[in-house]
Amino acid sequence: MDIDSICEQLRAGAKTLALHSALKKNHALRCVSESIFANKTRILQANARDVTKARERGMTEALVERLSLDEKKFNSILEGISVIEKQSDPIGSEVCGWTLPNGIHIAQTRVPLGVAAIIYESRPNVTVDAFALAYKSGNAILLRGSSSALESNTALFEAIQEGLCKAGDDGVQNAVYLCKSTDHSDVEQILNAVGKIDVALPRGGASLIKMVVEKAKIPVIQTGSGVCHLYVDSDADVKMACDIAQNAKMQRPGACNAIETILVHKDIASSFIPELSCAFKGGVDILADENTFNLLQKTEYPKQKIAHSTPEDYGFEFLDLKIALKTVDSFEEAVEFINAHNTKHSDCIVTNNRARARQFQSQIDAACVYVNASTRFTDGGEFGFGAELGISTQKLHARGPMGISALTTTKFVIDGDGQIR
């Protein structure tokens, strides 16, 4: 991969795009959406080939689900572009402004970061999501997907380029580039492109994120793995807790916002565990501490699906139909345990005690802290962003689902009338 020429192309695209009005960018996005729709059959066929190869290589079904595009996911890609198109253009908007006593006016305004690179696994929808968010926020973007989704990503990228071409002068084709090579050295070139790429975003499993953070010489917005917790409080509605647990674990177990650990207060464990076993319907492997193990043994839950947990099971991202289960003696123990084992992604409490709920939201160190709702809502689309670049688990610049503003920074624009210091 010739990283220098690629970045030169992207930098030129970013400079052009930074001057485009919201009207021009929105027209280009509409053309891209129409092109993706027109190429639907080709895109889904390419994805089907990727899925077949993935299964042949032994990929787990939970991860295959992340790779797969069906009718619903395809439509959500188009819907995401539509939502992004309708959002206000952040570029040039004033964050704040004031006038000094000497008459100088200072305004802090939003500007694009420039050239971004996203390194991602599976999830072909990211190809479109990342492009659309970058384009609307005036940035060029380098897409580096995984080999498992290469045919899907290529078909989507070609549809994007076709749409930008149809947009005429409004379409900036050199503002997006897909790296089609599967050579891992390409990733290192991206991460070492100091002065050429302004920011890198890893989106995938813990090993990918760790590698990017450790090797990058350019700024990184860290999207962490999702070790998400559900705490069932002593004052919880048991049915609500079971419904949330079932949804947050079983709907998409390979998603980063699926729960991996359930903590249950000892005072409600004897009523919650039997109901949980019914909610899971034998579909989840449960790694349980001594107390919950004994309670599960009294239910009709398949015995081969229950095992004793080890300390290593807590704080682990299974990305599968598997969960760690543990009782705690107090609310305080639950908070301490979660903060020690989570990845600062998404955690939830189920409780009818509003004071305790607010205490939980105040004390849990995570990007998204829920009360009585599934962690599966941690998603740019669900938050109303249309799409997301990922879920940032760091604290600087961006945190949580990253929409358009995550690829902007600010500059101060100062107007005077001959003042000198």
C-alpha positions as CSV (number, residue, x, y, z in Angstrom):
1,M,0.0,0.0,0.0
2,D,1.4,3.4,-1.0
3,I,0.3,5.3,2.1
4,D,1.9,8.5,0.9
5,S,-0.1,8.8,-2.3
6,I,-3.3,7.6,-0.6
7,C,-3.0,10.2,2.1
8,E,-2.1,12.9,-0.5
9,Q,-5.3,12.1,-2.3
10,L,-7.4,12.1,0.9
11,R,-5.8,15.4,2.1
12,A,-6.8,17.0,-1.2
13,G,-10.3,15.6,-0.8
14,A,-10.6,16.9,2.7
15,K,-9.6,20.4,1.6
16,T,-12.2,20.4,-1.1
17,L,-14.9,18.9,1.2
18,A,-14.2,21.5,3.9
19,L,-15.4,24.2,1.6
20,H,-18.6,22.5,0.6
21,S,-21.9,23.7,1.9
22,A,-24.4,21.5,3.8
23,L,-26.5,21.6,0.6
24,K,-23.7,20.1,-1.5
25,K,-22.8,17.5,1.0
26,N,-26.4,16.4,1.5
27,H,-26.9,16.1,-2.3
28,A,-23.9,13.9,-2.5
29,L,-25.1,11.7,0.4
30,R,-28.5,11.3,-1.4
31,C,-26.8,10.2,-4.5
32,V,-24.7,7.7,-2.6
33,S,-27.9,6.3,-0.9
34,E,-29.6,5.9,-4.3
35,S,-26.5,4.1,-5.6
36,I,-26.3,1.7,-2.7
37,F,-30.0,0.9,-3.2
38,A,-29.5,0.4,-6.9
39,N,-26.7,-2.0,-6.2
40,K,-28.6,-3.9,-3.5
41,T,-28.5,-7.3,-5.2
42,R,-24.8,-7.1,-5.9
43,I,-24.0,-6.0,-2.4
44,L,-26.0,-8.8,-0.7
45,Q,-24.5,-11.4,-3.0
46,A,-21.0,-10.2,-2.1
47,N,-22.0,-10.4,1.5
48,A,-23.3,-13.9,1.1
49,R,-20.0,-15.0,-0.3
50,D,-18.2,-13.5,2.7
51,V,-20.5,-15.3,5.1
52,T,-20.0,-18.6,3.4
53,K,-16.2,-18.3,3.6
54,A,-16.5,-17.2,7.3
55,R,-18.5,-20.3,8.2
56,E,-16.0,-22.5,6.3
57,R,-13.2,-21.0,8.4
58,G,-15.1,-21.9,11.6
59,M,-16.3,-18.4,12.6
60,T,-18.8,-18.5,15.5
61,E,-22.4,-17.8,14.6
62,A,-22.4,-14.8,16.9
63,L,-19.6,-13.3,14.9
64,V,-21.1,-14.4,11.6
65,E,-24.2,-12.4,12.6
66,R,-22.0,-9.3,12.9
67,L,-20.7,-9.9,9.4
68,S,-24.1,-10.7,7.8
69,L,-26.3,-8.2,5.9
70,D,-30.0,-9.0,5.7
71,E,-32.9,-7.0,4.4
72,K,-33.3,-5.2,7.8
73,K,-29.6,-4.3,8.1
74,F,-29.4,-3.2,4.5
75,N,-32.4,-0.9,5.0
76,S,-30.9,0.5,8.3
77,I,-27.8,1.5,6.3
78,L,-30.0,3.6,4.0
79,E,-31.9,5.0,6.9
80,G,-28.7,6.0,8.6
81,I,-27.6,8.0,5.6
82,S,-31.0,9.7,5.6
83,V,-30.7,10.7,9.2
84,I,-27.2,12.0,8.8
85,E,-28.3,14.0,5.8
86,K,-31.1,15.7,7.8
87,Q,-28.8,16.6,10.7
88,S,-27.4,20.1,11.1
89,D,-24.0,20.6,9.5
90,P,-21.7,21.1,12.5
91,I,-18.9,22.8,10.4
92,G,-18.8,26.5,11.1
93,S,-21.3,26.4,13.9
94,E,-20.4,28.5,16.9
95,V,-19.7,26.7,20.1
96,C,-19.5,29.9,22.1
97,G,-18.6,33.5,21.6
98,W,-17.9,36.6,23.6
99,T,-16.6,40.2,23.3
100,L,-13.7,41.4,25.4
101,P,-13.7,44.9,27.1
102,N,-11.4,46.2,24.4
103,G,-13.9,45.3,21.7
104,I,-12.3,42.2,20.3
105,H,-14.8,39.5,19.5
106,I,-13.8,35.8,20.0
107,A,-15.8,32.9,18.6
108,Q,-15.1,29.2,19.1
109,T,-16.3,27.4,15.9
110,R,-16.4,23.8,14.7
111,V,-14.0,22.6,12.0
112,P,-13.2,19.2,10.5
113,L,-10.3,17.1,11.8
114,G,-9.1,16.5,8.3
115,V,-8.2,12.9,7.4
116,A,-9.4,10.1,9.5
117,A,-8.7,6.3,9.3
118,I,-11.0,3.6,10.7
119,I,-9.7,0.1,11.2
120,Y,-12.6,-2.3,11.7
121,E,-13.6,-6.0,11.9
122,S,-16.6,-7.6,10.1
123,R,-19.5,-5.2,10.2
124,P,-19.7,-4.1,6.6
125,N,-22.3,-1.4,7.6
126,V,-19.3,0.5,9.1
127,T,-18.0,1.1,5.5
128,V,-21.1,3.3,4.8
129,D,-21.6,4.6,8.3
130,A,-18.0,5.9,8.7
131,F,-18.0,7.4,5.2
132,A,-21.3,9.2,5.7
133,L,-20.4,10.6,9.1
134,A,-17.0,11.7,7.8
135,Y,-18.4,13.2,4.7
136,K,-21.1,15.2,6.4
137,S,-18.5,16.6,8.9
138,G,-16.2,17.6,6.1
139,N,-13.5,14.9,6.6
140,A,-11.8,12.5,4.3
141,I,-11.6,8.9,5.5
142,L,-9.4,5.9,4.9
143,L,-11.4,2.6,5.4
144,R,-9.5,-0.5,6.4
145,G,-11.9,-3.4,7.0
146,S,-11.1,-7.0,7.8
147,S,-10.5,-9.8,5.2
148,S,-13.6,-11.5,6.4
149,A,-15.8,-8.7,4.9
150,L,-13.6,-7.8,1.9
151,E,-16.2,-8.6,-0.8
152,S,-19.0,-6.8,1.1
153,N,-16.8,-3.8,1.8
154,T,-15.6,-3.6,-1.9
155,A,-19.2,-3.7,-3.2
156,L,-20.3,-1.0,-0.8
157,F,-17.3,1.2,-1.6
158,E,-17.9,0.9,-5.3
159,A,-21.5,1.9,-4.8
160,I,-20.3,4.9,-2.7
161,Q,-17.9,6.0,-5.5
162,E,-20.6,5.6,-8.1
163,G,-22.9,7.8,-6.1
164,L,-20.3,10.5,-5.6
165,C,-19.6,10.4,-9.4
166,K,-23.4,10.9,-10.1
167,A,-23.4,13.9,-7.6
168,G,-21.2,15.8,-10.1
169,D,-19.3,18.7,-8.6
170,D,-21.0,18.0,-5.2
171,G,-19.3,14.6,-5.0
172,V,-15.8,14.5,-3.7
173,Q,-14.6,11.1,-4.8
174,N,-11.1,11.4,-3.4
175,A,-12.5,12.0,0.1
176,V,-12.8,8.3,0.7
177,Y,-10.5,5.3,0.1
178,L,-10.9,1.6,0.8
179,C,-7.8,-0.4,1.5
180,K,-8.5,-3.7,-0.2
181,S,-5.2,-5.3,0.8
182,T,-5.3,-7.9,3.6
183,D,-1.6,-7.4,4.5
184,H,-1.3,-6.6,8.2
185,S,1.6,-4.3,7.5
186,D,-0.9,-1.9,6.0
187,V,-2.3,-1.3,9.4
188,E,1.1,-0.3,10.8
189,Q,1.6,2.1,7.8
190,I,-1.7,3.7,8.7
191,L,-0.8,4.0,12.4
192,N,2.6,5.4,11.6
193,A,1.3,8.1,9.1
194,V,2.3,11.0,11.3
195,G,1.3,14.3,9.6
196,K,-0.7,12.5,7.0
197,I,-3.6,11.0,9.0
198,D,-5.1,13.1,11.8
199,V,-6.8,10.4,13.8
200,A,-7.3,6.7,13.8
201,L,-10.4,4.8,15.1
202,P,-10.2,1.1,15.9
203,R,-13.5,-0.7,15.9
204,G,-13.5,-4.4,16.7
205,G,-12.4,-6.9,19.4
206,A,-10.1,-6.3,22.4
207,S,-7.0,-7.6,20.5
208,L,-7.5,-5.2,17.6
209,I,-8.1,-2.2,19.9
210,K,-5.1,-3.1,22.1
211,M,-2.8,-3.4,19.0
212,V,-3.9,0.0,17.6
213,V,-3.5,1.8,20.9
214,E,0.0,0.3,21.5
215,K,1.4,0.8,18.0
216,A,-0.2,4.1,16.9
217,K,2.0,7.1,16.5
218,I,-0.9,9.2,15.4
219,P,-3.8,10.2,17.7
220,V,-6.4,7.5,18.4
221,I,-10.0,7.7,19.6
222,Q,-10.2,4.5,21.5
223,T,-13.4,2.4,21.1
224,G,-13.2,-0.1,23.8
225,S,-14.4,-3.7,24.0
226,G,-17.8,-4.1,25.7
227,V,-17.7,-5.8,29.1
228,C,-21.2,-4.6,30.0
229,H,-22.9,-5.3,33.4
230,L,-26.4,-5.7,34.5
231,Y,-27.0,-5.2,38.3
232,V,-30.3,-6.5,39.6
233,D,-30.9,-4.5,42.8
234,S,-32.8,-5.7,45.9
235,D,-35.6,-3.4,44.9
236,A,-35.8,-4.6,41.3
237,D,-38.9,-5.6,39.4
238,V,-37.9,-9.3,38.7
239,K,-39.8,-9.6,35.4
240,M,-38.3,-6.3,34.1
241,A,-34.8,-7.5,35.1
242,C,-35.3,-10.8,33.2
243,D,-36.7,-9.1,30.1
244,I,-33.7,-6.7,30.1
245,A,-31.2,-9.6,30.7
246,Q,-32.8,-11.7,27.9
247,N,-32.6,-8.8,25.4
248,A,-29.2,-7.5,26.4
249,K,-27.6,-11.0,26.2
250,M,-29.5,-12.9,23.5
251,Q,-30.6,-10.4,20.9
252,R,-27.1,-9.9,19.4
253,P,-24.6,-11.6,21.7
254,G,-21.7,-10.6,19.4
255,A,-22.4,-6.9,19.8
256,C,-20.2,-4.8,22.0
257,N,-23.3,-3.5,23.9
258,A,-24.4,-7.0,24.9
259,I,-24.1,-7.7,28.7
260,E,-21.4,-10.1,29.7
261,T,-22.0,-10.2,33.5
262,I,-25.1,-10.2,35.7
263,L,-24.8,-9.2,39.3
264,V,-27.8,-9.9,41.6
265,H,-28.4,-8.7,45.1
266,K,-28.4,-11.6,47.6
267,D,-31.9,-10.6,48.9
268,I,-33.6,-11.0,45.5
269,A,-31.4,-13.9,44.1
270,S,-33.8,-16.7,45.1
271,S,-36.7,-15.1,43.1
272,F,-34.6,-13.7,40.2
273,I,-32.6,-16.8,39.3
274,P,-35.5,-19.1,38.5
275,E,-37.1,-16.4,36.4
276,L,-33.9,-15.8,34.6
277,S,-33.6,-19.5,33.8
278,C,-37.0,-19.3,32.2
279,A,-36.1,-16.2,30.2
280,F,-32.9,-17.7,28.9
281,K,-34.7,-20.9,27.9
282,G,-31.5,-22.9,27.9
283,G,-30.0,-20.8,25.2
284,V,-27.1,-19.3,27.2
285,D,-24.1,-21.0,28.9
286,I,-24.1,-19.7,32.5
287,L,-20.9,-19.4,34.5
288,A,-22.1,-19.0,38.1
289,D,-20.6,-18.3,41.5
290,E,-21.4,-20.8,44.3
291,N,-24.7,-19.2,45.4
292,T,-26.2,-18.7,41.9
293,F,-24.9,-22.1,40.8
294,N,-26.8,-23.8,43.7
295,L,-30.0,-21.8,42.8
296,L,-29.7,-22.8,39.2
297,Q,-29.4,-26.4,40.1
298,K,-32.9,-26.3,41.6
299,T,-34.4,-25.1,38.3
300,E,-35.1,-27.0,35.1
301,Y,-32.2,-25.2,33.3
302,P,-30.1,-27.7,31.3
303,K,-27.4,-28.8,33.7
304,Q,-24.8,-29.0,30.9
305,K,-25.3,-25.3,30.4
306,I,-24.3,-24.4,33.9
307,A,-20.7,-24.3,35.2
308,H,-18.8,-22.8,38.1
309,S,-17.3,-19.5,37.3
310,T,-13.7,-18.5,37.8
311,P,-12.3,-15.1,38.6
312,E,-11.2,-14.8,34.9
313,D,-14.8,-15.0,33.7
314,Y,-15.6,-11.6,35.2
315,G,-14.3,-8.8,33.1
316,F,-14.2,-11.0,30.0
317,E,-15.9,-10.2,26.7
318,F,-17.5,-13.4,25.5
319,L,-19.2,-12.1,22.4
320,D,-21.3,-15.2,22.5
321,L,-24.3,-16.8,24.2
322,K,-22.4,-17.1,27.4
323,I,-22.6,-15.0,30.6
324,A,-21.0,-14.7,34.0
325,L,-23.4,-14.6,37.0
326,K,-22.7,-13.5,40.6
327,T,-24.4,-12.5,43.8
328,V,-23.4,-9.4,45.7
329,D,-24.1,-8.5,49.4
330,S,-24.8,-4.9,48.8
331,F,-25.3,-2.0,46.3
332,E,-21.9,-0.7,47.3
333,E,-20.3,-4.0,46.4
334,A,-22.0,-4.1,43.0
335,V,-20.7,-0.6,42.2
336,E,-17.2,-1.4,43.3
337,F,-17.2,-4.7,41.3
338,I,-18.5,-3.1,38.1
339,N,-15.9,-0.3,38.2
340,A,-13.2,-2.9,38.7
341,H,-14.3,-5.2,35.9
342,N,-16.0,-3.1,33.2
343,T,-14.4,-1.5,30.1
344,K,-16.2,1.8,30.6
345,H,-18.7,1.0,27.9
346,S,-22.3,0.5,29.2
347,D,-23.7,-0.7,32.5
348,C,-27.2,-1.0,33.9
349,I,-29.1,-1.2,37.2
350,V,-32.6,-2.5,37.5
351,T,-34.3,-1.0,40.5
352,N,-37.5,0.7,41.7
353,N,-35.4,2.8,44.2
354,R,-34.9,6.1,42.3
355,A,-32.4,7.4,44.8
356,R,-30.3,4.3,44.4
357,A,-30.7,4.6,40.6
358,R,-29.3,8.1,40.6
359,Q,-26.5,7.0,42.9
360,F,-25.6,4.2,40.4
361,Q,-25.5,6.7,37.5
362,S,-23.3,9.0,39.5
363,Q,-20.8,6.4,40.7
364,I,-20.4,4.0,37.7
365,D,-17.5,5.0,35.5
366,A,-18.8,4.2,32.0
367,A,-19.7,6.1,28.8
368,C,-23.4,5.0,29.1
369,V,-25.1,4.2,32.4
370,Y,-28.6,2.9,32.3
371,V,-31.5,2.6,34.7
372,N,-34.2,0.0,33.9
373,A,-33.3,-0.2,30.2
374,S,-31.2,-2.6,28.0
375,T,-27.6,-1.8,27.3
376,R,-28.4,-2.7,23.7
377,F,-29.5,0.9,23.2
378,T,-25.8,2.1,23.2
379,D,-25.8,2.7,19.5
380,G,-25.5,5.8,17.3
381,G,-28.6,4.9,15.4
382,E,-30.6,4.4,18.6
383,F,-29.3,7.7,20.0
384,G,-30.5,9.5,17.0
385,F,-27.2,10.0,15.3
386,G,-28.2,8.0,12.2
387,A,-25.0,5.9,12.5
388,E,-21.8,5.8,14.6
389,L,-18.1,5.6,14.2
390,G,-18.0,3.4,17.2
391,I,-18.4,3.6,21.0
392,S,-15.6,5.6,22.6
393,T,-14.7,4.4,26.1
394,Q,-12.1,7.1,26.7
395,K,-12.7,10.4,28.3
396,L,-10.9,12.9,26.1
397,H,-12.5,14.5,23.0
398,A,-15.3,12.0,22.6
399,R,-17.1,9.5,24.8
400,G,-20.0,7.0,24.1
401,P,-21.6,6.6,20.6
402,M,-19.7,8.9,18.2
403,G,-21.7,10.8,15.6
404,I,-20.8,13.7,13.4
405,S,-19.3,16.0,16.1
406,A,-16.7,13.3,17.0
407,L,-14.8,14.1,13.8
408,T,-14.7,17.8,14.5
409,T,-12.4,20.0,16.5
410,T,-12.7,23.7,17.2
411,K,-10.7,26.8,16.4
412,F,-11.0,30.4,17.7
413,V,-12.0,33.0,15.2
414,I,-11.1,36.5,16.4
415,D,-12.3,39.8,15.0
416,G,-10.8,43.1,15.9
417,D,-10.7,46.7,14.8
418,G,-7.1,47.7,15.1
419,Q,-6.6,46.7,18.7
420,I,-3.0,46.1,19.9
421,R,-1.6,44.8,23.1
